[in-house]
Amino acid sequence: MKFSRGLFDSVKERIFFKGQLATTDQTKFNIGFGINAAYARYMGVAITSIAINNPNLALTFHVFANSIEKIDIDRLKLLSKQCCIDIILYLIDDKPFEGLPTKRYLPIPTYFRFILPKVVNADRVLYLDSDIVCLKSIMPLVELDLEDNITATVTDIRYTATTRSKALRTARYFNAGVLLIDIKKWNFNNISEQALDMLFETPDHFEFLDQDALNVLLDGKSKFLNKNWNYILSEKTRSGSQDAILLHFAANPKPWTALYDQNIKSAYFDYEKISPWNGLPLQLPNHYHDMRPYSKKLWKEGNYIESIVWLGKYIKNKSMKTLGLNDQK
């Protein structure tokens, strides 16, 4: 397997933040994230929400990052102490992942979930996308009987699940933003290595990259859970559901961005306010795809000069992309 050697040598450094009490009779549980510097803010809020709603769990968070700002490392250290949780930050070298396909919303860190089962010393681990907040206890997931399955997952939104299941010829199609993994079974079946090899060899076959590959490999080997364990928000369901446990901000715009309609209440801010990331300004568009709608939003709000400025940024950045002068996808 092409990636069996270099993949697991990608961890350059481990930084440990110890926040748990020295002795505890709580149930231990491991949760992992894959990020770059742009994702640190809302991953931190995700961790905050999980810790607040699960004081009965001894939580260890595994954060895999190929880039992260010093201030966010300091915030993770503070968060560890505030919430009495352990956090392990893994600094990742991108080189072993070169040649793998990426997309605008699926950069290299999407592949860091494949390292997770290789480094966590436990029976199981929960992988989460960074744009998720936890609203209730996850104890039922911790205690879930996986039976003979390798993972537990949740069906994707109807259109995606239907089209991708048909394209990939799988019985069902899940969203990989919430992935409960039986580590022993995962590693025995070489899921990480197989998925990465598939993506390297036939990238055009996988529209949603690693998620598609995992659906092929885990077809018939994943236990499907109620949608409240990965409640995916869309344009029509911005407020979510009272029954949601893990709320997934999969649709754009995200609530922490300036493009989001701030008149719509979001549970995200309930947890950001009590996290070390409290008080940060909304994220401004950094891609030309978002600059034009942001310009339109500003115009509707009566901010005409700012609107024109952002329209100019959109034209400039799109022109540079057309001329091949930037690498925005």
C-alpha positions in Angstrom: 0.0 0.0 0.0 1.4 3.3 -1.1 0.6 5.2 2.1 1.3 2.5 4.7 4.8 3.8 5.4 4.8 7.6 5.2 1.3 8.3 6.5 2.0 7.5 10.1 5.4 9.3 10.1 3.6 12.6 9.4 3.4 13.5 13.1 6.3 15.9 13.6 5.6 16.9 17.3 3.1 16.2 20.1 2.1 18.9 22.5 0.2 17.8 25.7 -2.2 19.9 27.7 -3.2 18.1 30.9 -6.4 19.4 32.4 -8.0 16.3 34.0 -7.8 15.7 37.7 -5.1 13.2 38.8 -7.6 10.6 40.0 -11.1 10.1 38.5 -13.7 7.4 38.3 -15.2 9.0 35.2 -15.6 7.0 31.9 -12.7 7.8 29.6 -13.4 8.8 26.0 -11.3 10.0 23.0 -12.4 12.5 20.4 -10.4 13.6 17.4 -10.3 16.6 14.9 -8.2 17.4 11.8 -7.6 21.1 11.2 -5.5 23.9 9.7 -5.1 27.3 11.2 -8.4 28.6 9.7 -10.4 25.9 11.5 -8.9 26.3 15.0 -11.6 28.8 16.2 -14.7 26.7 15.6 -12.9 23.5 16.6 -12.2 25.1 19.9 -15.9 26.0 20.3 -16.8 22.4 19.4 -14.5 21.1 22.1 -16.0 23.6 24.6 -19.5 22.5 23.8 -18.6 18.8 24.3 -16.9 19.4 27.6 -19.7 21.6 29.0 -22.3 19.0 28.2 -20.4 16.0 29.3 -18.9 16.7 32.8 -19.3 13.0 33.6 -16.7 11.9 31.0 -12.9 12.0 31.3 -12.3 13.4 27.8 -9.1 13.4 25.8 -9.2 15.5 22.6 -6.7 14.7 19.8 -6.1 17.7 17.5 -4.2 17.1 14.2 -3.0 20.3 12.6 -0.8 21.1 9.7 -0.8 24.8 10.7 -2.0 26.6 13.8 -1.3 30.1 15.3 0.5 30.4 18.6 -2.4 32.3 20.1 -4.7 29.3 19.3 -2.2 26.9 21.0 -2.4 29.1 24.0 -6.2 29.1 23.9 -6.2 25.3 23.7 -4.0 25.2 26.8 -6.4 27.5 28.6 -9.4 25.5 27.5 -7.8 22.3 28.9 -7.5 23.9 32.3 -11.0 25.6 32.2 -12.9 22.4 31.3 -10.7 19.8 33.0 -10.0 18.0 29.8 -6.8 16.6 28.2 -5.8 17.9 24.8 -3.0 16.5 22.6 -2.0 18.6 19.7 -0.3 16.8 16.8 1.7 18.9 14.4 1.5 17.3 11.0 3.8 17.3 8.0 1.8 17.6 4.7 4.4 15.8 2.6 3.0 12.3 3.0 -0.4 13.6 1.7 1.0 15.2 -1.4 -0.7 13.8 -4.5 -4.1 13.3 -2.8 -7.0 15.3 -4.2 -8.3 18.4 -2.4 -11.2 20.8 -2.8 -12.1 24.3 -1.5 -13.9 22.9 1.5 -11.9 19.7 1.7 -8.3 20.7 2.2 -5.5 18.3 3.4 -6.7 18.1 7.0 -9.7 16.1 5.9 -7.3 13.2 5.6 -6.0 13.5 9.2 -8.9 11.3 10.4 -7.0 8.4 8.9 -4.2 8.9 11.4 -6.5 9.0 14.4 -7.1 5.2 14.8 -3.3 4.7 14.5 -2.3 6.8 17.5 -5.2 6.5 20.0 -4.6 3.8 22.5 -8.2 2.9 23.2 -11.0 0.6 22.1 -12.8 3.3 20.2 -12.5 6.9 19.1 -14.9 9.5 17.8 -13.9 11.6 14.8 -15.8 14.9 14.4 -15.7 17.6 11.8 -14.7 21.0 13.3 -18.0 22.7 12.3 -20.1 20.8 14.9 -21.4 21.8 18.4 -22.6 19.4 21.0 -25.9 20.2 22.7 -26.4 17.2 25.0 -24.7 14.3 26.6 -22.9 11.9 24.3 -22.9 9.1 26.8 -25.3 6.9 24.7 -22.7 7.1 21.9 -19.9 6.2 24.3 -21.8 3.1 25.5 -23.2 2.2 22.1 -22.9 -1.5 21.1 -21.3 -1.5 17.6 -22.0 -5.2 17.3 -19.9 -6.5 14.4 -19.6 -3.1 12.7 -16.4 -1.1 12.3 -18.1 2.3 12.6 -21.3 4.1 13.6 -22.4 6.8 11.3 -25.5 8.9 10.2 -27.1 9.1 6.8 -26.2 12.2 4.9 -28.9 14.7 3.7 -31.4 13.1 1.3 -30.1 14.4 -2.0 -26.5 13.7 -1.2 -27.2 10.2 0.2 -29.4 9.3 -2.8 -27.0 10.5 -5.5 -23.8 9.3 -4.0 -25.2 5.9 -3.0 -26.2 5.4 -6.6 -22.9 6.6 -8.0 -20.8 4.5 -5.6 -23.3 1.5 -5.7 -23.5 1.3 -1.9 -26.6 0.3 0.1 -26.6 3.5 2.1 -24.5 6.7 2.2 -23.3 8.4 5.4 -21.9 11.8 6.3 -18.4 11.2 7.6 -18.5 14.3 9.9 -19.4 12.1 12.8 -17.6 8.8 12.8 -17.4 6.5 15.8 -14.6 4.0 15.1 -13.8 0.6 16.5 -10.1 1.0 16.4 -9.1 -2.7 16.4 -11.5 -3.5 13.6 -10.6 -0.4 11.6 -6.9 -1.2 11.8 -7.3 -4.9 11.1 -9.1 -4.1 7.9 -6.6 -1.4 6.9 -9.3 1.1 6.3 -7.0 4.1 6.4 -4.5 2.7 4.0 -7.1 1.4 1.6 -9.0 4.7 1.5 -5.9 6.7 0.8 -4.7 4.4 -1.9 -8.2 4.5 -3.6 -8.1 8.3 -3.5 -4.6 8.5 -4.9 -5.2 6.0 -7.7 -8.7 7.1 -8.9 -9.4 10.6 -7.5 -12.0 11.5 -10.1 -14.3 8.7 -8.9 -14.7 10.3 -5.5 -16.7 13.6 -5.5 -16.6 13.9 -1.7 -13.1 12.5 -1.5 -12.4 10.6 1.8 -16.1 10.5 2.6 -16.9 8.7 -0.6 -14.0 6.3 -0.2 -15.1 5.5 3.4 -18.6 4.8 2.2 -17.3 2.2 -0.3 -15.0 0.5 2.2 -17.5 0.5 5.0 -20.6 -0.5 3.0 -22.4 -3.0 5.2 -19.9 -2.5 8.0 -21.3 0.7 9.6 -24.1 1.0 12.1 -26.5 3.8 11.2 -27.7 6.1 13.9 -30.5 8.5 14.3 -30.0 11.8 12.5 -29.8 13.7 15.8 -26.2 12.3 16.2 -25.2 14.3 13.1 -28.0 16.9 12.6 -26.9 18.6 9.4 -28.1 22.2 9.1 -29.1 23.5 5.7 -30.6 26.7 4.4 -34.1 25.5 5.5 -33.1 24.2 8.9 -30.9 27.0 10.3 -32.3 26.7 13.8 -31.8 22.9 14.0 -34.0 20.7 16.2 -34.6 20.4 19.9 -33.7 16.7 19.6 -30.3 17.3 18.0 -27.3 16.1 20.0 -24.5 16.9 17.6 -25.4 20.0 15.4 -23.4 20.1 12.2 -23.0 23.4 10.4 -22.3 21.8 7.1 -24.0 24.4 4.9 -22.6 27.7 4.0 -22.4 30.4 5.2 -21.2 29.4 8.6 -22.5 31.3 11.6 -19.0 32.7 12.5 -18.7 34.4 9.1 -19.7 37.9 8.1 -21.8 36.4 5.3 -24.1 34.7 7.8 -27.4 36.4 8.6 -26.8 37.4 12.2 -30.6 37.8 12.8 -30.8 34.0 12.8 -30.0 32.7 16.2 -27.3 30.0 16.3 -26.3 27.7 19.1 -22.7 28.2 18.0 -22.5 31.6 19.7 -23.8 30.1 23.0 -20.6 28.1 23.3 -18.2 30.6 21.7 -19.1 33.1 24.4 -17.8 30.7 27.1 -14.8 29.6 25.2 -11.3 31.2 25.0 -12.3 32.3 21.5 -15.0 34.7 22.8 -14.9 38.2 21.4 -13.3 37.5 18.0 -14.8 39.4 15.1 -16.8 37.6 12.4 -14.7 36.0 9.7 -14.5 38.1 6.5 -14.6 36.4 3.1 -11.2 35.2 2.0 -12.3 33.5 -1.3 -13.7 35.2 -4.3 -16.7 32.8 -4.3 -17.8 34.5 -1.0 -16.9 38.0 -1.9 -19.7 38.7 -4.4 -22.5 37.5 -2.1 -21.0 39.4 0.8 -21.0 42.5 -1.4 -24.7 41.9 -2.2 -25.4 41.5 1.6 -23.7 44.8 2.4 -25.7 46.5 -0.4 -29.0 45.3 1.0 -28.0 46.5 4.4 -27.3 50.0 3.0 -23.5 49.8 3.4 -23.0 50.9 -0.2 -19.3 52.0 -0.1 -18.3 48.7 1.6 -20.4 46.8 -0.9 -18.5 48.4 -3.8 -15.2 47.7 -2.1 -16.0 44.0 -1.8 -17.3 43.8 -5.3 -13.9 45.2 -6.4 -12.1 42.5 -4.3 -14.3 39.9 -6.0 -13.5 41.1 -9.5 -9.8 41.3 -8.7 -9.5 37.8 -7.1 -11.6 36.1 -9.8 -9.5 37.7 -12.5 -6.4 36.5 -10.8 -7.8 33.0 -10.6 -8.8 33.1 -14.3 -5.2 34.2 -15.2 -3.8 31.5 -13.0 -2.2 34.0 -10.6 -3.6 32.5 -7.4 -4.4 28.9 -6.3 -7.9 29.4 -5.1 -10.1 26.5 -6.2 
